[in-house]
Amino acid sequence: MTAGYALSLPVALAAIALGGPISAHADTLTARHELAAAIAAMGGERILSSVHGLELDAVGHRNMLEQSLRPDGPWWQDYFQVDEIRDFAGHRERVTQRHRGYSSSQWWLRRNDWDGGPNYPTYVVADGVVASDNNGTYAPYSNHYLQGAQEDLTFDPVPLLQAALVAPDLHAQPDVTFHGFRHNAIGFTWHGEPVQIYLNAYTHLPEVVQWTAAHPYDVFWGVWGDVTTRIVYGMWSLEPDGLRYPRQWTMELNGLPDSDITITSLTVNPQVAPASLQIPADAQKMALAHKHTIAQIPLGISGNPAVEIEPGVIHIPAAWNVNLIRQEDGIVVLEGPLSSAYSIQVLAEAHRRFPQLPVKAVVTTSDSWPHIGGLREYVARGIPIYALDLDRPILARLFQAPHRIDPDDLQRHPRAPRWRLFAGDVRLGTGPNRLELIPYRTETGERQSMVYFPQYGLLYTSDLFAPDEGNRWFTPEYLLEVRAAVEREHLAVTKIFGMHYDVTPWKTVLAALDRFRAPVTRSDYPPG
C-alpha cells in the first residue's frame, strides 16, 4: 500500500459497513459504496490488499507536444519500450526505457535499433530522490522523473482505490457521461488538489482518474503552471492472480493527447532483488544536491561566461541561450526561455550591464515550450513582445495559463500582452545593432524566425538546428531549409549562432550539408 495511508483496506471497508469513523453525510456514504463496488470489480479486498508491487513490460508512443511544428497537431512521435517495477509498499520505482522516432539519437539515419542512449538509462526512484543506474554506477537524474514516479505510485488503479478509500474528504460528485454512457464520479484531495475518479456505472471499474498539479521539475510542462492530467484506463484483463488490471493507459494533459501505453506483460508481486530498488547513500546525497526546480536554474553556465560577440551584443550561453542587444533607445532581449524566474535574472543582468537603458522589447523566435517559458515575466512588466504571427495562439494560451499552485508575477498581477506580431520582414531598431526579424516559412521552420544583424553579417538561426555528434548537425533537412531561407532573403551571412550553439562560421554549416548530400556507398552519415 502507498506509504502515508493509515487504514488497511479491510479496516476501511469495515468502516463503511459499520459507519465507523466515516462521516455519515450522504454523498460520502454514496462515494464509499461506489468505491467498495469498484474494489470488488477489480478482484475484491483480499486481492487488492495483497498487491504490494507490479512488474510490467510495455510499449507505447508519445505525441511530442512541446516541439516546434504545429501546436494543434499532428505532432512528431516518440515510440518507446518500458520495463518497470512499481513497489507500492516501499513507494519505489525502477524504469528502463528504449526509444525510436524523433526523440531517439540521429533518427534521420538508416537504422533499425532501439535507442537506449545516454539520455534514457535505467533510473530508480526511492527515498524521495531519483538516480540513473548504469550497471551499478549511480548519478543524479532529471527530477521530473521523480514526480512521474510519485504519480505512477499514486494513480495506478491499485493504490488509487486504496488512497481514495482512506481519504478523509472522499465524496460523491454528479454522474458524468463518458464514452457515451454514465459513470459515477467520486473525488478526494491529494497534495491539496482535487482528484476525480470516474467509475463505470455498469461494471464499476475505474475508467478515468484526473488531477491537477504543478510540474516544477519539468522543462516542458512546468511552463504551463497548473496542469490537469487525465488517465483513461482500458483493455481490462483478468490476471492469473485474480486481479483485474487495465493493460492500456491513455494520458491527456491540459486536454491534449499526450501518450498511450500498452502493457504486454504483467507480474503481480514480483520477486525483485532488493538492491535493484535502492539508491546507495552517496548517490542519494548527490541526487539531493541536484534536486532543484526549473525556477532555481541560475543564469548562464558556470565556467562558460557571457561574451560580447559584437559591440553591444551580449551572448549568454546556457542550455537555452539568451542574448542582450544594446540599441540607441534600449535593450532588446533575444529569447525568453524556461521560466519567469529565469527571465527575472536576465532582466537583472540587462540592468547590470546597461543601467541607463530600459529593456525595450523581447524577441521570441520559436514556439517550442522551453523557448517561450519565460515570456510571462515580460508580459507582467509590460515589455513589448515581438513574435511570429503564427505563434500568437500558443503564446496567448501561455499567458492565460493559470499558475495558482505556484504563482508567478503575471498570476499575481494579470495584464494583457503588448503584441508586436510580424508576418514578414520587420526592422527593429536603428544604428549598428539594428535587427531584421525574418520568418523562415520553411517546412519544419514554419513557426520559427531568423534574426539578422546586417552590420555584422551575423545570423541568429533560432532552434532550427544545432551541432550533433561527430562534427555533424541536427539535422541535414534543417540545414537545407536555413540555407534556402538565407538565399531567398539575399542575406550576406558570414557567422551564425542559435538557441543551442555559439557563434560559428557560416561556411561550417554549408560544408556539413555538402558532406551529407555527397554520394556515399554506406548507410551511415558521412564522416566529418
C-alpha positions in Angstrom: 0.0 0.0 0.0 1.1 3.5 -0.7 3.0 5.0 2.2 1.2 7.6 4.2 -2.3 6.0 4.5 -3.3 4.9 8.0 -6.1 2.4 7.5 -5.7 -1.0 6.0 -8.1 -2.0 3.2 -10.1 -4.5 5.3 -10.4 -2.0 8.2 -11.5 0.8 5.8 -14.2 -1.5 4.2 -15.4 -2.5 7.6 -15.8 1.2 8.5 -18.1 1.5 5.5 -20.3 -1.3 6.8 -20.4 -0.2 10.4 -20.4 3.6 10.0 -17.1 3.6 11.9 -15.0 6.8 11.7 -16.5 7.6 8.3 -18.8 10.6 8.0 -22.5 9.8 7.7 -23.0 12.6 5.2 -25.0 11.2 2.2 -22.5 11.9 -0.6 -19.7 10.5 1.5 -21.6 7.2 2.0 -22.5 7.1 -1.6 -18.9 7.6 -2.7 -17.7 4.9 -0.3 -20.3 2.4 -1.5 -19.4 3.1 -5.1 -15.7 2.7 -4.2 -16.4 -0.6 -2.5 -18.1 -1.8 -5.7 -15.0 -0.8 -7.7 -12.7 -2.7 -5.3 -15.0 -5.8 -5.7 -14.9 -5.4 -9.5 -11.1 -5.3 -9.6 -10.9 -8.6 -7.6 -12.0 -7.8 -4.1 -10.5 -6.6 -0.9 -8.3 -9.6 -0.3 -6.8 -9.4 -3.8 -6.1 -5.7 -3.7 -4.8 -5.8 -0.1 -2.3 -8.5 -1.2 -0.8 -6.5 -4.1 2.3 -4.7 -2.9 4.0 -4.3 -6.3 3.9 -4.9 -10.0 6.4 -5.6 -12.8 5.4 -4.7 -16.3 6.7 -4.5 -19.8 5.0 -2.1 -22.1 5.1 -0.4 -25.5 3.7 3.0 -26.4 4.0 6.3 -28.1 4.1 9.9 -27.0 3.0 12.9 -29.0 5.9 15.4 -28.8 3.5 18.3 -27.9 6.3 20.5 -26.8 8.2 20.6 -30.1 8.0 23.4 -32.6 5.9 22.4 -35.6 2.1 22.8 -35.1 0.6 23.3 -31.6 -2.6 21.7 -32.7 -1.0 18.7 -34.3 -0.3 16.4 -35.9 2.8 16.0 -33.7 6.1 14.3 -34.1 6.2 10.9 -32.4 8.3 9.2 -29.8 7.9 5.4 -29.7 9.1 3.6 -26.6 9.5 0.3 -24.8 9.4 0.3 -21.0 10.4 -2.2 -18.4 9.2 -1.1 -15.0 8.9 -2.2 -11.4 6.4 -0.5 -9.1 6.9 -1.1 -5.4 3.7 0.2 -3.8 4.7 -0.9 -0.3 8.1 0.9 -0.4 6.9 3.8 -2.7 9.8 3.0 -5.1 10.1 2.5 -8.8 12.7 1.2 -11.3 12.3 2.0 -15.0 14.3 1.2 -18.2 13.3 2.9 -21.4 14.2 2.4 -25.1 13.2 4.8 -27.8 12.7 5.2 -31.5 11.4 8.1 -33.5 12.1 11.8 -33.2 13.4 11.6 -29.6 16.0 8.9 -30.5 19.6 9.7 -31.4 20.1 10.6 -35.1 16.7 9.4 -36.1 17.2 10.6 -39.7 19.8 7.9 -40.4 19.0 4.5 -41.7 18.9 2.4 -38.6 16.8 -0.4 -37.1 17.8 -0.4 -33.4 16.0 0.9 -30.4 17.9 3.8 -28.8 18.8 3.3 -25.2 21.1 6.3 -25.5 22.7 8.4 -22.8 19.5 10.3 -22.3 17.4 7.3 -21.4 19.2 5.0 -19.0 17.6 2.9 -16.2 16.6 5.1 -13.3 15.5 4.4 -9.8 13.2 6.4 -7.6 13.5 5.7 -3.8 13.5 7.7 -0.6 12.4 10.9 -2.3 15.2 11.1 -4.9 15.9 9.8 -8.4 19.1 8.5 -9.8 20.2 6.8 -13.0 21.7 3.3 -12.7 24.3 2.5 -15.3 25.4 -1.1 -14.4 25.7 -0.2 -10.8 27.1 3.3 -11.3 24.6 5.9 -10.0 24.3 9.5 -10.9 21.7 12.3 -10.4 18.9 12.2 -12.9 16.1 14.6 -14.0 13.7 15.2 -11.2 10.7 15.3 -13.4 11.0 11.5 -13.3 10.7 11.7 -9.5 7.3 13.4 -9.8 6.3 11.0 -12.6 7.1 8.0 -10.3 5.1 9.6 -7.4 2.1 9.9 -9.7 2.6 6.3 -11.0 2.6 5.0 -7.5 -0.5 7.0 -6.5 -2.7 6.8 -9.6 -2.1 3.2 -10.6 -5.6 1.7 -10.1 -4.5 -0.5 -7.2 -3.1 2.2 -4.9 -5.6 4.8 -6.3 -8.6 3.0 -4.9 -6.9 2.4 -1.6 -5.9 6.1 -1.4 -9.5 7.2 -2.1 -10.8 4.8 0.5 -8.9 6.3 3.3 -9.1 9.9 2.2 -11.0 11.9 4.9 -12.7 14.1 2.3 -13.9 11.4 -0.1 -17.2 12.5 -1.6 -19.6 11.7 -4.5 -19.8 14.1 -7.4 -22.5 14.3 -10.1 -22.5 11.5 -12.6 -20.8 12.2 -15.9 -21.3 10.8 -19.4 -18.1 9.4 -20.8 -17.7 7.2 -23.8 -21.4 7.6 -24.4 -22.7 6.2 -21.1 -22.9 7.0 -17.4 -20.1 7.0 -15.0 -20.2 7.5 -11.2 -17.8 10.3 -10.2 -16.1 10.4 -6.8 -13.5 12.8 -5.6 -10.9 13.4 -2.9 -7.9 15.6 -2.2 -4.2 14.8 -3.0 -1.5 17.2 -2.0 -4.1 19.9 -1.5 -5.6 19.5 -5.0 -8.8 17.7 -6.2 -8.7 14.3 -7.7 -11.7 12.9 -9.7 -12.3 9.2 -10.4 -14.9 8.1 -12.9 -16.3 4.6 -12.2 -18.2 2.7 -15.0 -21.8 2.7 -13.8 -22.3 -0.8 -15.3 -19.0 -2.6 -14.5 -18.0 -0.4 -11.5 -14.4 -0.5 -12.8 -12.4 2.8 -12.6 -12.0 4.1 -16.1 -10.7 7.7 -15.6 -8.6 9.4 -13.0 -8.0 13.2 -13.2 -5.9 15.6 -11.1 -4.2 18.9 -11.2 -0.6 19.7 -10.2 2.3 22.0 -10.9 5.3 20.4 -12.6 8.2 22.4 -11.1 11.0 20.0 -12.3 9.7 19.5 -15.9 11.2 21.8 -18.5 8.3 21.1 -20.8 5.2 21.1 -18.7 6.5 23.4 -16.0 5.8 26.4 -18.2 2.1 25.7 -18.1 1.6 26.2 -14.4 -1.4 24.2 -13.1 -1.5 21.1 -15.4 -4.6 18.8 -15.4 -3.7 15.2 -16.1 -6.3 12.6 -17.2 -5.6 8.9 -17.5 -8.2 6.7 -19.2 -7.8 3.1 -18.3 -8.8 0.4 -20.9 -8.2 -3.1 -22.2 -9.0 -4.6 -18.8 -7.5 -8.0 -18.2 -8.0 -10.8 -15.6 -4.5 -11.7 -14.4 -3.5 -15.2 -13.1 -3.5 -13.9 -9.5 -7.2 -12.9 -9.7 -6.5 -9.2 -10.1 -8.3 -7.3 -12.9 -6.0 -4.7 -14.3 -6.1 -2.2 -17.3 -3.5 -3.1 -19.9 -3.9 0.2 -21.8 -3.4 3.7 -20.4 -4.2 6.8 -22.4 -3.0 10.1 -21.0 -4.1 13.6 -21.7 -2.5 16.7 -20.2 -4.4 20.0 -20.3 -6.8 18.4 -22.8 -4.0 17.4 -25.2 -3.4 13.8 -26.2 0.0 13.1 -24.6 0.6 9.4 -24.8 -0.7 5.8 -25.0 0.9 2.8 -23.3 0.0 -0.9 -23.7 1.2 -3.4 -21.2 2.4 -6.5 -22.8 3.5 -8.4 -19.7 2.4 -8.0 -16.1 3.6 -9.8 -12.9 1.8 -9.2 -9.6 4.1 -9.2 -6.5 7.3 -10.0 -8.5 10.4 -11.4 -6.8 12.8 -8.4 -7.0 16.4 -8.2 -5.8 16.3 -5.6 -3.0 19.3 -3.7 -4.4 17.5 -3.0 -7.7 15.2 -0.7 -5.9 17.7 1.0 -3.7 20.0 4.1 -4.3 23.3 4.0 -2.4 23.7 6.6 0.3 26.4 8.5 -1.5 24.3 8.6 -4.7 21.3 9.8 -2.6 23.4 12.7 -1.3 24.4 13.7 -4.9 20.8 13.4 -6.0 19.6 15.6 -3.2 22.3 18.2 -4.1 20.9 18.3 -7.6 17.2 18.4 -6.6 16.4 21.8 -7.9 13.3 23.1 -9.7 13.4 24.8 -13.1 12.8 28.1 -11.3 16.1 27.6 -9.4 18.3 27.3 -12.5 20.9 30.0 -12.4 21.5 32.3 -15.3 24.1 31.0 -17.8 26.6 28.2 -17.3 29.3 28.2 -14.6 32.7 28.3 -16.2 31.2 29.5 -19.6 30.6 33.2 -19.0 28.6 35.6 -21.2 30.6 37.0 -24.1 30.3 40.2 -26.2 30.2 38.7 -29.7 29.9 42.1 -31.3 29.9 45.6 -29.7 26.8 45.7 -27.5 25.7 42.2 -28.4 25.9 40.0 -25.3 25.6 36.2 -25.7 24.7 34.3 -22.6 25.4 30.6 -23.2 23.3 28.0 -21.4 21.2 25.0 -22.3 18.8 27.6 -23.8 20.8 30.7 -24.9 19.7 34.3 -24.3 21.1 37.4 -25.9 21.1 41.1 -25.0 21.3 43.6 -27.8 22.1 47.3 -27.0 20.4 49.8 -29.3 20.3 53.6 -29.0 16.9 53.7 -27.2 17.0 50.5 -25.2 17.9 46.8 -24.8 16.4 44.1 -26.9 16.3 40.6 -25.3 16.5 37.8 -27.8 14.6 34.8 -26.4 12.6 34.3 -23.2 13.2 30.6 -22.3 12.5 28.4 -19.3 10.6 30.3 -16.6 9.6 33.6 -15.2 12.3 33.2 -12.6 14.9 32.8 -15.3 13.6 36.0 -17.1 13.9 37.9 -13.8 17.7 37.0 -13.8 18.0 38.0 -17.5 16.4 41.4 -16.8 18.6 41.9 -13.8 21.7 41.2 -16.0 20.5 43.6 -18.6 20.2 46.4 -16.0 23.6 45.5 -14.5 25.3 45.8 -17.9 23.3 48.7 -19.3 21.9 50.6 -16.3 20.9 53.7 -18.3 18.8 51.9 -20.8 15.4 50.2 -20.4 14.5 46.9 -21.9 12.5 48.0 -24.9 11.5 44.6 -26.3 11.8 40.8 -26.1 12.0 38.8 -29.3 10.8 35.2 -29.4 11.7 33.1 -32.4 10.2 29.6 -31.8 7.1 28.1 -30.2 8.8 25.1 -28.6 7.7 25.2 -24.9 11.1 25.6 -23.2 11.8 28.5 -25.5 8.7 30.5 -24.5 8.5 29.5 -20.8 10.0 32.8 -19.5 7.8 35.2 -21.6 5.2 35.6 -18.9 7.6 37.8 -16.9 7.9 40.2 -19.9 4.1 40.4 -20.1 3.9 41.1 -16.4 6.3 44.0 -16.8 4.6 45.5 -19.9 7.5 44.8 -22.2 6.6 44.5 -25.9 6.8 41.0 -27.3 7.9 40.5 -30.9 6.7 37.2 -32.2 5.8 35.5 -35.5 2.1 35.8 -36.3 1.6 32.1 -36.3 2.8 31.9 -32.7 0.2 34.1 -31.3 -2.3 31.3 -30.4 0.2 29.3 -28.3 1.6 32.4 -26.7 -1.9 33.6 -25.8 -2.6 30.2 -24.2 0.7 30.5 -22.3 -0.1 34.0 -21.0 -3.6 32.9 -19.9 -2.5 29.6 -18.3 -3.3 29.5 -14.5 -0.4 29.5 -12.2 -2.4 29.3 -9.0 -0.4 26.5 -7.3 2.9 28.2 -7.7 2.1 31.9 -8.7 4.4 34.0 -10.8 4.3 37.8 -11.3 1.7 37.5 -14.1 -0.6 35.3 -12.0 -0.3 37.8 -9.1 -0.8 40.9 -11.4 -2.5 39.9 -14.6 -2.2 42.2 -17.6 -2.6 41.9 -21.4 0.5 41.4 -23.5 1.8 44.2 -25.7 1.9 42.3 -29.0 4.3 43.2 -31.8 3.4 40.4 -34.3 5.1 40.1 -37.7 4.2 38.2 -40.8 7.0 39.4 -43.0 10.4 41.0 -42.5 10.5 43.6 -39.7 13.2 46.1 -38.8 13.8 46.6 -35.1 16.0 49.5 -34.0 18.5 51.7 -35.8 22.3 52.0 -35.8 24.9 49.3 -36.0 22.9 46.9 -33.8 19.7 47.1 -35.8 17.9 43.8 -36.3 15.9 42.2 -39.1 13.3 39.7 -37.9 12.6 37.3 -40.8 10.1 34.4 -40.8 11.6 31.1 -42.0 8.4 30.0 -43.8 10.0 26.6 -44.4 8.6 23.1 -43.9 9.9 22.4 -40.4 10.6 26.0 -39.6 7.2 27.4 -40.3 6.7 28.7 -36.7 10.3 29.9 -36.3 12.1 33.1 -37.4 15.6 34.3 -38.0 17.2 37.4 -36.6 19.7 39.1 -38.9 22.4 41.6 -37.9 23.2 43.3 -41.2 26.1 45.3 -39.8 28.0 42.2 -38.9 26.8 39.6 -41.4 25.6 37.7 -38.3 22.5 35.5 -38.4 20.6 34.0 -35.4 19.1 30.8 -36.6 16.7 30.2 -33.7 16.2 26.5 -32.8 16.0 25.1 -36.4 19.3 23.2 -36.0 22.2 22.6 -33.6 25.5 20.7 -33.5 25.2 16.9 -33.1 27.7 14.1 -32.5 30.9 13.7 -34.6 31.1 17.0 -36.4 27.5 16.6 -37.6 24.4 18.8 -37.3 20.8 18.1 -36.3 19.5 17.6 -39.0 20.5 17.8 -42.7 16.9 18.8 -43.6 17.1 21.7 -41.2 20.5 22.8 -42.7 18.9 22.7 -46.2 16.0 24.9 -45.0 18.1 27.6 -43.4 20.3 27.8 -46.5 17.3 28.1 -48.7 15.9 30.9 -46.4 19.2 32.8 -46.5 19.3 32.6 -50.3 15.7 33.6 -50.6 16.3 36.7 -48.4 19.6 37.5 -50.1 21.4 37.7 -46.7 25.2 38.3 -46.6 25.8 35.8 -43.8 29.3 35.1 -42.5 28.6 33.9 -39.0 25.7 32.2 -37.3 24.6 31.3 -33.8 21.4 29.9 -32.3 19.4 28.7 -29.4 21.7 25.8 -28.7 25.1 26.8 -30.0 27.6 29.6 -30.0 28.9 31.8 -32.9 30.1 29.5 -35.7 31.3 30.3 -39.3 28.5 30.0 -41.8 30.8 28.0 -44.1 30.9 25.3 -41.4 27.2 24.5 -41.8 27.4 24.7 -45.6 30.2 22.2 -45.6 28.3 19.8 -43.3 25.3 20.0 -45.7 27.5 19.3 -48.7 29.1 16.3 -47.0 25.7 14.8 -46.2 24.5 15.3 -49.8 27.6 13.8 -51.4 27.1 10.3 -52.9 28.1 7.5 -50.4 28.0 3.8 -50.6 27.4 3.2 -46.9 24.2 3.7 -45.0 25.7 5.9 -42.2 26.1 9.6 -42.1 29.3 10.7 -44.0 32.3 11.3 -41.7 33.1 14.8 -40.6 
